[in-house]
Amino acid sequence: MTDPTFSTAPGESPEPAPPSDIHATLINSGEEAQPPAIQLWMHRTSVFLFVLISAVAGVLLIILPWTPEWTDNYLLLSFPSLRSFVANGFFRGICSGLGLLDIWIGFWEALHYHEHS
């Protein structure tokens, strides 16, 4: 039996053997080891979840500041100055504006989605 790593002369550098399996080829080429169909569905799922979370968070940020639960909650009862700041209409408007921005970003991402093939 001859070992290919010791078949070169002492002054020569051994040439690497070509990779024999697909995992070594994928690692050497810098690609991920997932098939394109799985990558496509993972991308679709991540965009869908991003849009869903953005829409839900945006709706909550639009509606929640104008409900009584916004200021009458357990966390703000021991901080009266923070409670008055959170109850301010300007602060509530900023939160609702961030909710609108969040919804806009989510739907913009959904409308500009394209699949990479």
Rosetta blueprint (number, residue, H / E / L):
1 M L
2 T L
3 D L
4 P H
5 T H
6 F H
7 S L
8 T L
9 A L
10 P L
11 G L
12 E L
13 S L
14 P L
15 E L
16 P L
17 A L
18 P L
19 P L
20 S L
21 D L
22 I H
23 H H
24 A H
25 T H
26 L H
27 I H
28 N H
29 S H
30 G L
31 E L
32 E L
33 A L
34 Q L
35 P L
36 P H
37 A H
38 I H
39 Q H
40 L H
41 W H
42 M H
43 H H
44 R H
45 T H
46 S H
47 V H
48 F H
49 L H
50 F H
51 V H
52 L H
53 I H
54 S H
55 A H
56 V H
57 A H
58 G H
59 V H
60 L H
61 L H
62 I H
63 I H
64 L H
65 P H
66 W H
67 T L
68 P H
69 E H
70 W H
71 T L
72 D L
73 N L
74 Y L
75 L L
76 L L
77 L L
78 S L
79 F L
80 P H
81 S H
82 L H
83 R H
84 S H
85 F H
86 V H
87 A L
88 N L
89 G H
90 F H
91 F H
92 R H
93 G H
94 I H
95 C H
96 S H
97 G H
98 L H
99 G H
100 L H
101 L H
102 D H
103 I H
104 W H
105 I H
106 G H
107 F H
108 W H
109 E H
110 A H
111 L H
112 H L
113 Y L
114 H L
115 E L
116 H L
117 S L
